[in-house]
């Protein structure tokens, strides 16, 4: 654990594993407020902006990306040993995201890429993609793909100052109805808002785009009923199941249905 003195500015590091780094990039898009945010912390390391080694001591570790190698698992466990608080950002870190879709039969998938000549460096280190929470304990998670930078700031401030805000658990549909555009299923268009956790502000549906489920499965989701609604609306059941797995492939609730 870190040795942070009472009242000192928290020391923060950003680390990235298997991802596109889009979440970290999106955080920098709040240019108007970024300096105010950085002024509240002691930024010790940001993998996206520096090739310097990770410092030996810090208080908060922010992690993007899925765990896909033994080395990444070791690194994640090291971050957890040192940090008082671990925050994951984005679907890849929260649920293994897109990398997680390669979880089944990883050896075959490596051969799809390398044929019969999988480099030893890859075969000896790689394993089925996992969420960060499958490897270490995670204290806070910022969902979506990419994250909403303002939601990241809210979570960071929760870590720094505390908060009495409860985490979101409801499905997106309740929030989505406020945009007045009507339900996509009434038009025969598949939308994962039926089962996806709310909290993103329903931005996609407010812009006329169906939800792809990047915030992850809601603990209140009724998957069986959602599937029945999709089929009744003319959506092929196989298409619904495939869409459901995109950001939830390693979710136990989905694995039980396969």
Backbone torsions as a table, in degrees:
resi	resn	phi	psi	omega
1	UNK	NA	152.4	-180.0
2	UNK	-75.0	160.0	179.8
3	UNK	-109.6	74.6	-177.2
4	UNK	-90.4	127.7	178.6
5	UNK	-78.7	152.1	-178.2
6	UNK	-62.1	130.7	177.4
7	UNK	84.6	-4.0	-179.7
8	UNK	-78.0	158.9	177.9
9	UNK	-71.4	129.6	-177.7
10	UNK	-65.1	136.7	179.2
11	UNK	-90.6	125.9	-171.8
12	UNK	-121.4	140.2	172.5
13	UNK	-126.9	146.8	174.8
14	UNK	-112.0	128.0	178.1
15	UNK	-128.5	147.6	-179.0
16	UNK	-128.1	137.3	175.0
17	UNK	-113.6	-135.8	-175.0
18	UNK	-75.0	105.2	-178.3
19	UNK	-168.5	-179.8	177.3
20	UNK	-96.7	-0.1	-177.3
21	UNK	66.8	12.3	-178.6
22	UNK	-64.6	-31.4	-179.2
23	UNK	-68.4	-43.2	177.7
24	UNK	-64.3	-41.5	178.2
25	UNK	-61.8	-40.5	-177.5
26	UNK	-66.5	-30.9	177.1
27	UNK	-62.5	-35.5	179.8
28	UNK	-71.9	-10.8	-178.7
29	UNK	-75.4	-5.6	176.1
30	UNK	-91.6	54.3	-174.1
31	UNK	-50.4	-38.1	-175.5
32	UNK	-63.3	-29.7	-174.8
33	UNK	-117.0	-3.8	-171.9
34	UNK	-60.8	-42.5	-179.7
35	UNK	-65.2	-35.1	176.8
36	UNK	-64.5	-39.1	178.9
37	UNK	-67.1	-48.3	-178.6
38	UNK	-65.1	-25.1	178.5
39	UNK	-70.3	-13.2	-179.7
40	UNK	-93.9	-6.6	-176.1
41	UNK	-133.4	163.9	172.8
42	UNK	-103.0	96.0	-177.1
43	UNK	-74.3	104.2	-175.5
44	UNK	-89.1	-28.2	-175.4
45	UNK	-161.1	133.9	175.2
46	UNK	-137.6	106.0	-174.0
47	UNK	-56.2	-30.9	-177.9
48	UNK	-69.2	-25.0	-171.9
49	UNK	-115.4	-4.9	-175.1
50	UNK	-147.6	147.9	174.9
51	UNK	-103.8	9.0	177.1
52	UNK	-66.4	155.1	179.5
53	UNK	-68.7	155.9	176.6
54	UNK	-63.8	134.2	178.8
55	UNK	-67.6	163.2	-176.6
56	UNK	-79.4	-24.3	-176.6
57	UNK	-132.6	138.5	174.4
58	UNK	-163.8	167.1	-175.2
59	UNK	-107.6	-35.9	-176.7
60	UNK	-126.6	128.9	175.6
61	UNK	-112.6	123.5	176.4
62	UNK	-104.3	123.2	-172.8
63	UNK	-121.0	129.0	172.5
64	UNK	-113.4	143.4	171.5
65	UNK	102.3	156.7	179.5
66	UNK	-85.3	159.6	176.7
67	UNK	-93.1	115.6	-173.9
68	UNK	-125.1	-3.4	179.6
69	UNK	-138.5	162.1	177.3
70	UNK	-63.7	-37.6	178.7
71	UNK	-63.9	-39.5	178.8
72	UNK	-64.9	-38.4	178.2
73	UNK	-63.3	-43.5	178.0
74	UNK	-60.9	-43.5	180.0
75	UNK	-63.6	-42.7	179.6
76	UNK	-62.8	-41.7	179.3
77	UNK	-66.1	-34.6	176.4
78	UNK	-66.2	-42.3	176.7
79	UNK	-58.7	-42.4	-179.0
80	UNK	-66.6	-36.9	179.6
81	UNK	-63.6	-36.0	-174.8
82	UNK	-88.2	-43.3	-170.7
83	UNK	-76.9	141.6	170.0
84	UNK	-72.7	-33.4	-176.1
85	UNK	-135.7	135.3	175.0
86	UNK	-116.7	127.2	176.8
87	UNK	-116.5	127.2	171.8
88	UNK	-98.5	145.6	178.6
89	UNK	-126.3	129.3	174.7
90	UNK	92.4	161.9	-176.0
91	UNK	-65.2	-35.0	-177.6
92	UNK	-63.6	-41.5	178.9
93	UNK	-75.3	-35.8	-174.6
94	UNK	-76.3	-39.4	-173.5
95	UNK	-135.3	10.5	-171.9
96	UNK	78.3	-13.1	170.2
97	UNK	51.0	-140.8	179.8
98	UNK	-62.5	-42.9	176.7
99	UNK	-56.8	-31.4	-178.3
100	UNK	-62.4	-20.6	-180.0
101	UNK	-70.4	-9.9	176.1
102	UNK	-96.8	12.2	-174.8
103	UNK	-64.9	-37.2	-178.1
104	UNK	-72.5	127.1	172.8
105	UNK	51.5	63.5	-175.5
106	UNK	-61.8	-32.0	180.0
107	UNK	-62.4	-42.1	178.1
108	UNK	-65.3	-39.1	-179.0
109	UNK	-67.4	-35.3	176.5
110	UNK	-66.4	-36.4	178.1
111	UNK	-68.8	-29.5	175.8
112	UNK	-60.7	-31.1	-178.5
113	UNK	-89.3	-45.5	-172.2
114	UNK	-105.7	2.3	-175.0
115	UNK	60.7	-136.9	-178.6
116	UNK	-92.4	15.7	-176.0
117	UNK	-123.9	54.1	178.6
118	UNK	-68.9	121.3	-179.7
119	UNK	-57.2	140.8	-179.2
120	UNK	-58.9	-35.0	179.3
121	UNK	-59.9	-34.5	179.5
122	UNK	-79.9	-50.9	-175.1
123	UNK	-64.4	-31.0	-178.4
124	UNK	-79.7	-21.5	-173.5
125	UNK	-110.1	-35.9	-172.7
126	UNK	-73.9	145.5	170.6
127	UNK	-146.0	177.8	-176.0
128	UNK	-57.3	128.5	-177.8
129	UNK	-55.4	140.2	-179.6
130	UNK	-132.3	154.6	170.7
131	UNK	-71.8	155.5	178.0
132	UNK	-58.6	-38.3	-179.5
133	UNK	-67.1	-13.9	175.4
134	UNK	-80.8	-13.8	-175.0
135	UNK	-110.9	-38.8	-179.7
136	UNK	-137.0	166.6	175.3
137	UNK	-76.2	133.5	179.8
138	UNK	-113.3	134.5	-177.2
139	UNK	-89.1	-40.8	-179.0
140	UNK	-141.0	147.6	179.5
141	UNK	-132.1	134.9	173.8
142	UNK	-108.3	111.2	-172.9
143	UNK	-81.5	-174.8	172.4
144	UNK	88.4	168.8	-174.6
145	UNK	-140.9	97.5	-4.2
146	UNK	-81.6	178.5	179.2
147	UNK	-69.7	154.5	167.9
148	UNK	-77.9	119.5	-176.5
149	UNK	-59.6	-31.6	179.8
150	UNK	-72.6	-30.0	174.1
151	UNK	-68.9	-36.3	175.2
152	UNK	-62.1	-44.4	179.5
153	UNK	-61.7	-40.5	179.5
154	UNK	-61.2	-45.2	-179.7
155	UNK	-66.4	-41.8	179.0
156	UNK	-61.0	-42.8	178.7
157	UNK	-66.6	-32.3	173.3
158	UNK	-59.7	-43.9	179.5
159	UNK	-64.9	-40.7	-175.0
160	UNK	-76.1	-38.9	-170.3
161	UNK	-122.7	-7.6	-176.2
162	UNK	86.9	161.3	-178.6
163	UNK	-163.0	150.9	175.6
164	UNK	-108.0	16.1	179.4
165	UNK	-80.7	128.1	178.8
166	UNK	-78.1	148.0	177.3
167	UNK	-67.3	151.9	179.5
168	UNK	-72.8	137.2	176.5
169	UNK	-131.3	-22.2	-176.2
170	UNK	-68.2	165.3	176.0
171	UNK	-82.1	161.3	-174.8
172	UNK	-66.2	-27.5	-172.6
173	UNK	-53.4	-42.7	-178.2
174	UNK	-60.6	-40.9	178.4
175	UNK	-73.2	-35.9	-176.1
176	UNK	-64.3	-33.7	-176.4
177	UNK	-61.3	-19.7	-178.3
178	UNK	-72.0	-16.3	-176.5
179	UNK	-81.3	-10.8	172.8
180	UNK	72.6	13.4	-178.8
181	UNK	-91.3	-9.4	-178.7
182	UNK	85.3	165.1	-174.6
183	UNK	-81.8	138.6	178.6
184	UNK	-65.7	-31.9	-178.2
185	UNK	-66.3	-23.6	174.9
186	UNK	-68.5	-14.7	178.6
187	UNK	-111.3	10.3	178.9
188	UNK	73.2	23.3	-179.9
189	UNK	-109.2	130.6	-178.7
190	UNK	-74.9	133.2	178.9
191	UNK	-137.4	130.1	-176.4
192	UNK	-86.3	7.6	176.8
193	UNK	-62.1	-18.2	177.6
194	UNK	-61.5	-29.7	-173.4
195	UNK	-126.4	-2.3	-173.1
196	UNK	-90.0	141.9	-179.9
197	UNK	-63.6	135.8	177.2
198	UNK	-79.0	177.1	179.3
199	UNK	122.4	-12.7	-179.0
200	UNK	-87.4	-5.4	-176.8
201	UNK	82.9	9.1	179.2
202	UNK	50.4	41.7	-175.5
203	UNK	-63.5	-41.9	-177.6
204	UNK	-63.1	-48.7	-178.3
205	UNK	-68.1	-30.9	177.0
206	UNK	-65.7	-25.1	178.8
207	UNK	-94.0	7.1	178.4
208	UNK	86.5	14.6	178.9
209	UNK	-111.9	137.5	178.6
210	UNK	-67.0	153.1	178.5
211	UNK	-74.3	135.1	176.9
212	UNK	-101.8	1.8	173.1
213	UNK	86.0	20.1	-172.0
214	UNK	-68.9	-15.9	177.9
215	UNK	-79.5	-7.2	178.4
216	UNK	91.9	166.5	-176.0
217	UNK	-69.5	133.8	175.6
218	UNK	-75.8	140.1	175.7
219	UNK	-66.0	-14.8	178.1
220	UNK	-95.0	3.2	-174.9
221	UNK	-68.1	139.4	172.2
222	UNK	-106.7	91.7	-172.6
223	UNK	-64.9	-42.7	-178.7
224	UNK	-61.1	-43.9	179.2
225	UNK	-68.2	-38.2	178.2
226	UNK	-61.4	-40.7	178.5
227	UNK	-64.4	-40.8	179.3
228	UNK	-64.3	-38.9	177.4
229	UNK	-64.4	-42.3	179.8
230	UNK	-61.9	-47.1	-179.4
231	UNK	-63.5	-41.5	178.9
232	UNK	-64.5	-21.9	-179.9
233	UNK	-92.8	5.4	177.6
234	UNK	93.7	10.2	178.7
235	UNK	-89.5	132.9	178.0
236	UNK	-66.2	134.9	-177.1
237	UNK	-59.5	-38.9	179.5
238	UNK	-63.6	-37.6	178.5
239	UNK	-66.2	-39.2	178.6
240	UNK	-64.5	-45.4	-179.3
241	UNK	-62.3	-39.7	179.4
242	UNK	-65.4	-43.0	179.2
243	UNK	-66.0	-36.0	179.6
244	UNK	-62.7	-33.8	-176.1
245	UNK	-79.8	-17.4	-171.4
246	UNK	-53.0	-48.1	-178.8
247	UNK	-113.2	15.3	-177.3
248	UNK	-137.5	21.0	-168.3
249	UNK	-58.1	-37.2	-178.1
250	UNK	-97.1	8.6	177.4
251	UNK	-72.4	130.0	-176.6
252	UNK	-57.6	-35.4	-179.8
253	UNK	-63.7	-32.4	178.9
254	UNK	-81.2	-39.8	-178.2
255	UNK	-60.8	-33.7	179.6
256	UNK	-67.7	-22.8	-177.7
257	UNK	-89.3	-13.0	-176.9
258	UNK	-80.0	NA	NA
